[in-house]
Amino acid sequence: MSQLASFVVVANRLPVDRVVTPDGGVDWRTSPGGLVTALEPVMRRHGGAWVGWHGAPDETVEPFDHDGYSVVPVPLTTLEHNEYYEGFSNATLWPLYHDTVAFPEFHREWWDAYVTVNRRFAEAAAEVAAEGATVWVQDYQLQLVPRMLRELRPDLKIGFFLHIPWPPIEIFRQLPWRDEILEGLLGADLVGFQEPGGSSNFLRLVRRRTGLKVERDRVYVTDTHTSIARAYPISIDTQGFAELARSPEVIAESEQLLEELGHPKVVFLGVDRLDYTKGLRQRIRAMGELFAEGKLDPSEAVFLQIATPSRERVDEYKKLRDDIDLLVGRINSEVGGIGRSAIVYRHTHYPRATMAALYRIADVMVVTPLRDGMNLVAKEYIACHPGGAGALVLSEFAGAALELKQAYHVNPYDLNGLKSTLMRAATDPVKDRQRRMRALRKQVQTHTIDRWANGFLGDLENLS
């Protein structure tokens, strides 16, 4: 990379995956992950540089250009990946920030690795940013970067966005390094959260822990630096998803999927990473009971659950995978018909076109996390579903519930309530479902990824 960038995104992972070409060479393709899906359209329009890890430990890769912007790989050792990423990020912060759905672990060596890797990311960003550039740091893996970057490059405009929930004070206080995390985030000029509750929790914590002056959403960190905390609910490239879903290839694939499922009258669909925050155990139990009680007939209805592999080496995730495999097998052995399973479970990755085809055929989309910062699957379904009579069953603990008010909201911990809501979504009069979908589609068409990015970056640019 020969030119400094006026716009820099810093994220744990790069937006590309390495692939081997038919001739034995190496190429890079856009990753399928949720963060990339949200940010990559923004990056294409802004240009600049994306700083992140390329996915292979103990290897150094030189910067290169991809799809109109520069890619700047940051190296990690195997030990750093284990302690910074699988350890502190995903076994400490992830469960803590998701209301301790699982117990967080606190290890000093994990914290030391987190500090070391955050400093390396900050140094990489400082090296590629032009004078006065805007640097946008992403998510919980890099919460120390804003302060480190400010110390290295006080000329920069620094934004930070947290894609997962920010926990209540009583939960965050469990973290032994709570003050260091706060100080790291307060290095940013603008700290963004998915929900107003997240920014409020953050500001209350700053008042209580730091003694800094706080006026509304502004924190006076030093005589020359203030930090603002606000909510910016993230969204999707609505038009891009809608156009994809209308393409002849996706329509043909959706028809093939219905053929493979045996043309059921009702298709329930779940699409999630295999993660204990997503409420998969509760959802599958509820669907299994509906089949067992005869409220759903496996000859007429099917529940299709896609669980994308996630953090396969972490013990909590291995246990979850085993639990789901056993639960699905038991339910199908008890209620499935000959030649047709009540629950079709797939633990694999699918390309975006296949996901759009799945959204097209889903009569009821089931999005029931125990806690979620936003959940873009809910919005992707609304953008892709072709008819007016689809239905979205949505957990009230997903950030998306604050925006998607016409979804069928549900408490995923209440199995009886979940079952009745699933049945209502499947059997409500068509005109009622059409009314709900019209309102949902209007919301998603209005609040797009461009509106999210332009709102955050516009506010960051205009701060004084």
ZAMARGU-4260 file (C-alpha; in steps of 0.2 Angstrom, whole numbers, plus 5000, padded with zeros to 4 digits):
<rodrens>
0) 5000/5000/5000 | 5008/5016/4994 | 4996/5029/4999 | 4990/5034/5016 | 4971/5033/5019
5) 4959/5047/5024 | 4946/5034/5030 | 4951/5018/5040 | 4941/5004/5047 | 4949/4994/5061
10) 4940/4977/5065 | 4946/4961/5072 | 4944/4952/5055 | 4948/4958/5037 | 4933/4958/5025
15) 4941/4944/5015 | 4945/4926/5015 | 4959/4917/5006 | 4954/4905/4993 | 4965/4893/4982
20) 4961/4896/4963 | 4960/4881/4951 | 4977/4884/4945 | 4984/4883/4962 | 4986/4901/4965
25) 4979/4912/4980 | 4965/4924/4979 | 4954/4934/4991 | 4935/4934/4991 | 4923/4944/5002
30) 4919/4936/5018 | 4901/4931/5023 | 4901/4937/5041 | 4888/4949/5048 | 4900/4963/5051
35) 4907/4962/5033 | 4889/4962/5026 | 4885/4978/5035 | 4902/4987/5032 | 4908/4981/5016
40) 4895/4992/5005 | 4901/5007/5016 | 4919/5003/5013 | 4917/5001/4994 | 4909/5019/4993
45) 4922/5027/5005 | 4938/5019/4999 | 4952/5020/5011 | 4959/5005/5021 | 4953/4991/5032
50) 4964/4985/5046 | 4962/4968/5053 | 4968/4950/5055 | 4968/4939/5040 | 4963/4923/5049
55) 4979/4912/5049 | 4990/4913/5065 | 5009/4914/5064 | 5009/4921/5047 | 5013/4939/5040
60) 5004/4945/5024 | 5008/4961/5015 | 4994/4974/5012 | 4985/4973/4996 | 4971/4981/4986
65) 4953/4973/4986 | 4937/4980/4977 | 4943/4998/4978 | 4951/4999/4995 | 4966/4994/5004
70) 4967/4978/5015 | 4980/4979/5029 | 4983/4963/5038 | 4988/4962/5056 | 4997/4947/5062
75) 4993/4936/5077 | 5002/4921/5084 | 4993/4905/5089 | 4994/4910/5107 | 4988/4927/5105
80) 4973/4920/5095 | 4969/4908/5109 | 4971/4921/5123 | 4965/4937/5115 | 4951/4931/5104
85) 4945/4914/5110 | 4949/4919/5128 | 4946/4937/5133 | 4935/4942/5118 | 4924/4927/5117
90) 4925/4918/5134 | 4926/4934/5145 | 4918/4949/5136 | 4905/4940/5125 | 4895/4931/5139
95) 4898/4946/5151 | 4890/4958/5138 | 4876/4946/5134 | 4869/4947/5152 | 4880/4932/5158
100) 4869/4920/5148 | 4885/4909/5150 | 4897/4912/5164 | 4912/4923/5159 | 4929/4918/5164
105) 4942/4930/5170 | 4961/4926/5167 | 4975/4939/5169 | 4985/4931/5155 | 4970/4933/5143
110) 4969/4952/5148 | 4988/4954/5145 | 4986/4947/5127 | 4971/4958/5124 | 4981/4973/5128
115) 4996/4967/5117 | 4985/4964/5102 | 4975/4980/5104 | 4991/4990/5104 | 4996/4981/5088
120) 4980/4986/5079 | 4982/5004/5085 | 4999/5005/5079 | 4994/4998/5062 | 4980/5010/5060
125) 4991/5025/5065 | 5003/5020/5051 | 4991/5019/5037 | 4980/5034/5042 | 4983/5051/5033
130) 4984/5067/5043 | 4967/5071/5050 | 4960/5055/5044 | 4944/5047/5051 | 4946/5030/5059
135) 4931/5019/5063 | 4935/5006/5076 | 4923/4991/5077 | 4917/4980/5091 | 4921/4972/5108
140) 4938/4964/5103 | 4946/4981/5101 | 4940/4992/5115 | 4957/4998/5120 | 4961/5004/5103
145) 4953/5022/5103 | 4964/5028/5118 | 4980/5020/5111 | 4977/5027/5094 | 4973/5045/5101
150) 4990/5044/5111 | 4999/5039/5095 | 4989/5051/5083 | 4980/5065/5092 | 4976/5073/5074
155) 4964/5059/5070 | 4945/5059/5071 | 4941/5042/5080 | 4924/5033/5081 | 4920/5017/5089
160) 4905/5006/5087 | 4899/4992/5098 | 4890/4979/5088 | 4884/4969/5103 | 4874/4974/5119
165) 4882/4985/5132 | 4878/4977/5149 | 4870/4985/5164 | 4881/4992/5177 | 4879/4978/5189
170) 4885/4965/5176 | 4899/4976/5169 | 4906/4979/5187 | 4911/4960/5188 | 4925/4964/5175
175) 4942/4966/5184 | 4948/4977/5170 | 4932/4988/5169 | 4941/5005/5172 | 4954/5001/5158
180) 4940/4997/5146 | 4931/5013/5150 | 4947/5023/5147 | 4950/5014/5131 | 4933/5018/5124
185) 4933/5036/5130 | 4948/5039/5118 | 4935/5040/5104 | 4927/5056/5099 | 4911/5046/5096
190) 4906/5030/5104 | 4891/5021/5095 | 4879/5008/5102 | 4865/4998/5095 | 4852/5004/5108
195) 4848/5019/5118 | 4849/5008/5133 | 4867/5004/5129 | 4873/5022/5128 | 4863/5026/5144
200) 4871/5011/5153 | 4888/5017/5147 | 4886/5035/5153 | 4880/5030/5170 | 4895/5019/5172
205) 4906/5033/5167 | 4898/5044/5180 | 4900/5031/5193 | 4917/5024/5190 | 4927/5039/5183
210) 4921/5055/5191 | 4922/5064/5174 | 4910/5078/5170 | 4895/5071/5160 | 4882/5082/5152
215) 4869/5073/5143 | 4878/5062/5130 | 4895/5071/5131 | 4909/5066/5143 | 4923/5079/5146
220) 4938/5067/5147 | 4952/5081/5146 | 4953/5099/5144 | 4955/5096/5125 | 4945/5080/5122
225) 4927/5076/5124 | 4919/5059/5120 | 4900/5057/5115 | 4890/5042/5117 | 4874/5039/5106
230) 4864/5025/5099 | 4865/5021/5080 | 4854/5005/5076 | 4863/4996/5062 | 4854/4990/5047
235) 4857/4981/5030 | 4859/4985/5012 | 4840/4983/5009 | 4840/4987/4990 | 4855/4975/4987
240) 4846/4960/4997 | 4829/4964/4988 | 4837/4964/4971 | 4846/4948/4975 | 4830/4939/4981
245) 4822/4944/4965 | 4836/4937/4953 | 4831/4922/4942 | 4845/4912/4950 | 4838/4914/4968
250) 4820/4911/4963 | 4825/4895/4954 | 4835/4890/4970 | 4820/4894/4981 | 4809/4883/4970
255) 4822/4869/4971 | 4823/4871/4990 | 4804/4869/4991 | 4805/4853/4981 | 4818/4846/4992
260) 4807/4850/5007 | 4792/4841/4999 | 4782/4857/4996 | 4776/4859/5014 | 4761/4871/5017
265) 4771/4880/5031 | 4789/4883/5032 | 4797/4889/5048 | 4815/4895/5047 | 4828/4899/5059
270) 4845/4906/5054 | 4859/4909/5067 | 4877/4907/5071 | 4878/4892/5083 | 4879/4902/5099
275) 4872/4900/5116 | 4865/4918/5115 | 4854/4913/5100 | 4841/4904/5110 | 4842/4888/5099
280) 4838/4876/5113 | 4822/4885/5118 | 4817/4887/5100 | 4819/4869/5095 | 4811/4863/5111
285) 4796/4874/5107 | 4794/4868/5089 | 4796/4850/5095 | 4782/4852/5107 | 4771/4859/5094
290) 4774/4844/5083 | 4772/4832/5098 | 4755/4840/5103 | 4748/4839/5086 | 4747/4857/5083
295) 4759/4856/5069 | 4758/4841/5057 | 4775/4835/5050 | 4766/4831/5034 | 4761/4849/5031
300) 4774/4859/5041 | 4793/4859/5043 | 4805/4869/5054 | 4821/4872/5045 | 4836/4878/5056
305) 4852/4884/5049 | 4866/4885/5062 | 4882/4892/5055 | 4898/4885/5063 | 4905/4896/5076
310) 4920/4896/5088 | 4921/4877/5086 | 4936/4875/5098 | 4928/4884/5113 | 4921/4871/5125
315) 4904/4880/5127 | 4901/4879/5109 | 4906/4861/5107 | 4893/4857/5121 | 4880/4867/5112
320) 4882/4858/5096 | 4881/4841/5104 | 4865/4847/5114 | 4857/4853/5098 | 4861/4837/5088
325) 4854/4826/5102 | 4838/4837/5104 | 4834/4837/5085 | 4837/4819/5083 | 4826/4814/5098
330) 4812/4825/5091 | 4813/4819/5074 | 4813/4801/5080 | 4797/4804/5090 | 4787/4815/5078
335) 4794/4814/5061 | 4785/4805/5047 | 4792/4792/5035 | 4803/4801/5022 | 4800/4818/5030
340) 4808/4826/5046 | 4798/4838/5057 | 4815/4848/5060 | 4828/4849/5046 | 4844/4855/5054
345) 4859/4860/5044 | 4876/4865/5053 | 4885/4873/5039 | 4889/4889/5030 | 4878/4895/5015
350) 4882/4908/5002 | 4871/4924/5002 | 4861/4919/4987 | 4856/4903/4996 | 4851/4913/5011
355) 4840/4924/5000 | 4832/4909/4993 | 4828/4902/5011 | 4821/4919/5016 | 4809/4918/5000
360) 4802/4902/5005 | 4800/4905/5024 | 4782/4908/5029 | 4787/4911/5047 | 4805/4918/5051
365) 4810/4913/5069 | 4822/4925/5077 | 4822/4922/5096 | 4839/4926/5104 | 4841/4927/5122
370) 4851/4943/5120 | 4857/4951/5104 | 4864/4968/5100 | 4853/4970/5084 | 4851/4954/5074
375) 4852/4958/5055 | 4844/4941/5050 | 4827/4949/5055 | 4830/4963/5043 | 4837/4952/5029
380) 4821/4942/5029 | 4810/4957/5028 | 4820/4963/5013 | 4820/4946/5004 | 4803/4939/5007
385) 4793/4942/4991 | 4775/4941/4997 | 4765/4951/5009 | 4760/4937/5021 | 4776/4932/5028
390) 4778/4933/5047 | 4793/4938/5059 | 4793/4930/5076 | 4806/4941/5085 | 4813/4941/5103
395) 4810/4956/5113 | 4828/4954/5119 | 4835/4958/5101 | 4840/4976/5098 | 4829/4974/5082
400) 4813/4973/5092 | 4815/4992/5096 | 4813/4996/5077 | 4803/4981/5070 | 4787/4985/5081
405) 4775/4975/5070 | 4784/4959/5072 | 4777/4945/5083 | 4787/4949/5099 | 4790/4935/5111
410) 4800/4931/5127 | 4811/4917/5122 | 4812/4910/5140 | 4793/4908/5140 | 4791/4891/5131
415) 4772/4892/5131 | 4772/4910/5126 | 4784/4906/5112 | 4773/4891/5106 | 4757/4901/5106
420) 4766/4915/5096 | 4773/4903/5083 | 4756/4897/5080 | 4748/4914/5079 | 4761/4919/5067
425) 4757/4904/5056 | 4738/4905/5057 | 4733/4924/5058 | 4722/4930/5044 | 4732/4934/5029
430) 4727/4953/5029 | 4734/4955/5047 | 4750/4947/5042 | 4751/4958/5026 | 4748/4974/5037
435) 4762/4969/5048 | 4774/4965/5034 | 4770/4982/5025 | 4775/4991/5041 | 4791/4981/5043
440) 4796/4983/5025 | 4794/5002/5026 | 4805/5002/5041 | 4819/4992/5033 | 4818/5002/5017
445) 4819/5018/5026 | 4832/5014/5039 | 4846/5006/5028 | 4865/5003/5030 | 4868/5019/5022
450) 4858/5029/5034 | 4867/5020/5048 | 4884/5024/5042 | 4880/5041/5036 | 4872/5046/5052
455) 4887/5040/5063 | 4901/5046/5051 | 4891/5063/5049 | 4890/5066/5067 | 4909/5061/5069
460) 4914/5073/5056 | 4903/5087/5063 | 4909/5085/5081 | 4917/5101/5089
</rodrens>
